[in-house]
Each structure stands twice: as structure tokens, then as C-alpha cells.
Amino acid sequence: MHKMRHVAYAGCHLTAACPDCKFPGDDCPLICGACNHAYHLHCILKWVNSQTSTPLCPMCRREWQFKA
């Protein structure tokens, strides 16, 4: 079992690993949305591509936009 650790990237914070990641932060970049929610790149891309209409943030349901 992997220890959970706190990862920060560009002002966004994420704790733990998703099922696809072996180690949080290692070879798994974090991406922030305009709403400041952070996700692993492969996780949010999977989510955005699964949406049939305008993609929404999985946490706050605001329209998903990558943070500039």
C-alpha cells in the first residue's frame, strides 16, 4: 500500500493517487481547472472526453476550463 502524500502544482493541491497512478506526482502531471480543482492529466482528459455535452468539473460542476 502506498502512503498518501500531498502534491502541489502551480498553486493547485491534490492528495492521494488515482487507481491508474503508481505514485502520485510521478509521471502523472496535475492539471488545474479555472475553478482551482486539480486532477491528474489522464483522469481529467478521460472525464472530459466522456461528457456528451459541455464538460463540467467533477467536483463543483462548473464548466470545465483548463487554467491558463
C-alpha positions in Angstrom: 0.0 0.0 0.0 1.3 3.4 -0.9 1.4 6.3 1.6 -0.8 9.2 0.6 1.2 12.4 0.2 0.3 15.9 -0.5 1.2 17.1 -4.0 1.2 20.8 -5.1 1.5 22.0 -8.7 1.0 25.6 -9.9 -1.0 26.6 -6.9 -3.3 23.5 -7.0 -3.2 20.8 -4.4 -4.1 17.1 -4.6 -3.7 14.3 -2.1 -3.6 10.6 -2.9 -3.3 8.6 -6.1 -5.9 7.6 -8.5 -6.3 3.9 -9.5 -4.2 4.4 -12.6 -1.2 6.0 -10.8 1.5 4.1 -9.1 2.9 7.1 -7.3 1.2 10.5 -7.1 3.0 13.1 -9.0 5.5 10.7 -10.6 4.9 10.7 -14.4 1.4 11.9 -13.7 1.2 15.7 -14.1 -1.5 17.6 -12.2 -3.8 20.0 -14.1 -5.9 22.7 -12.5 -9.2 24.0 -13.8 -10.3 27.6 -13.8 -12.2 26.6 -10.7 -8.9 25.6 -9.0 -9.7 21.9 -8.7 -6.7 19.8 -9.5 -6.8 16.4 -11.3 -4.3 14.1 -12.8 -4.0 14.9 -16.5 -5.1 11.4 -17.7 -8.1 11.4 -15.2 -9.5 14.8 -16.3 -9.0 14.0 -20.0 -10.8 10.8 -19.6 -13.6 12.6 -17.8 -13.8 15.5 -20.3 -13.9 13.1 -23.3 -16.7 11.0 -21.7 -19.0 14.0 -21.4 -21.7 14.3 -24.1 -22.2 18.0 -23.7 -20.2 20.8 -22.3 -17.7 19.2 -19.9 -18.1 20.1 -16.2 -15.7 19.9 -13.3 -16.4 16.7 -11.5 -16.2 18.5 -8.1 -18.1 21.8 -8.5 -20.0 21.2 -11.8 -18.8 24.5 -13.2 -17.9 24.4 -16.9 -14.5 22.8 -17.2 -11.8 25.1 -18.5 -8.1 24.4 -18.1 -6.4 27.1 -16.0 -4.2 29.4 -18.1 
